[in-house]
Amino acid sequence: MNFLSLIEAKRDGLPLTDAQIRQIVAAGTAGEIPDYQLAAFLMAVFFRGLSNEETRALTLAMRDSGETLKFPNDGRPVVDKHSTGGIGDKVSLPLAPLLACLGLRVPMISGRGLGITGGTLDKLESIPGFTTQLAPERLVRQVQQIGVAMGGQTETMIPADKKFYALRDVTATVPSIPLITASILSKKLAEGLQALVVDVKFGTAAFMPNHGQARALALSLVNLARDCGVPTRALVTGMSTPLGRACGNWLEVREAVACLEDRGPADLRQLVLECAAQLLVLSGKVRSLDTAREQAAGCLAYGRAREKWDELLVAQGADLAAFRRKLQAGQTAPVLLEHKAGTTGFVTACDARIIGEIVRDLGGGRLTKDTVINPDVGIEILAPPGTRVRPGEVLALLHAADAASASAANTRLAAAFAIRDVASGIPQLIAEVIG
């Protein structure tokens, strides 16, 4: 294959055929194309874009680059959810067992965090003994048995995405709508889904800085997934303020458990219930969103989703006794430091990007893919936007590995909070539903 001619074609804005795109994906995954040429191709796509037909061909070629999941038809729809990522976004943790309790099958394949964006796998691995490495056959078997599995991408599933994403990450070509669409949907289509909901975030700590860009990505995802036979809806949600109150891997697991016990933060609960309701309707289990929301809320209230969570933990090797002890221990980081208000007024902003950067630098996130995560560090937002505070009242609680890092983080944290004399309106969490 003359790969140079394909780079030149895309550089010049010419369309590629399905066959050419499949050749690129197959040869790139097999290591037959040098990384520098693949990087050049990705940069050409970044600037020139892909047509809808090219994006579909790329998505399906990436899906077919490895194993796909096959589920027997037993009357329970196979569904999943994907988020474009944010600070404090632990929706997947309570949502997956909730969906299983509602009669859906959930083969949730998740990713790790990079930079300031948290990863579901890192959160799960803060649970003692929990394994996220599930071979495809084990994942299918577990979903059939208990309705849910939460694991990572394996070497044999969607290897093309793993290869292409690693290059995008180091060549500044991540924020490309066609490439993001292909990356997300290649993984989700490999799960054999019958319904999908995507949470596309915008704001200071999101890939998409504004609503318009998030909307464009949401439309791309919804339209392509539908064309591939998977009914899909997108929630366009704000990510300028952290979701919930906890930011950091173990702290977010603890907050997810609180949500499953129907006592979590209101914004987290709202997003979990809305995702569940959309999937119940998309999959044909329930006709109206109002009825679906009631069913999901009732499942949380009666504790069935919390029981399913423990069942999931046991199925994936967690030490349930150790997990419960860790929950009871509360704060598990060696150093706790309160960040206090210096003035009277209303909290009008809590910058998610600054919070995410501090959590990362405390050791809770990655600067490179090889960074070792400290699961216990993070920040609890004790005074979210809308809270009236006085001097000396606690805005946030830092969980740090040592006093020096806690002190440095405390100094930086002041820039995250805005306190004004007059309260401002809190933006709507879900800005739009597309699909």
Buried (B, 14 or more C-beta within 10 A) or exposed (E): EEBEEBBEBBBEEEEBEBEBBBBBBBBBBEEEBEBEBBBBBBBBBBEBBBEEBBBBBBBBBBBBBBBBBEBEEEEBBBBBBBBBBBBBBBBBBBBBBBBBBBBBBBBBBBBBBBBBBBBBBBBBBBBBBBBBEBBBEBBBBBBBEBBBBBBBBBEEBBBBBBBBBEBBBEBEBBBBBBBBBBBBBBBBBBBBBBBBBBBBBBBBBBBBBEBEBBBEBBBBBBBBBBEBEBBBBBBBBBBBBBBBBBBBBBBBBBBBBBBBBBEBBEBBBBBBBBBBBBBBBBBEBBEEBEBBBBBBBEBBEEEBBBEBBBBBBBBBEBBBEEBEEBBEEEBBBEBEBEBBBEEEBBBBBBBBBBBBBBBBBBBBBBEEEEBEBBBBBBBBBBBBBEBEBEEEBEBBBBBBBEEEBBEBBBEBBEEBBBBEEEBEEEEEBBBBBBB
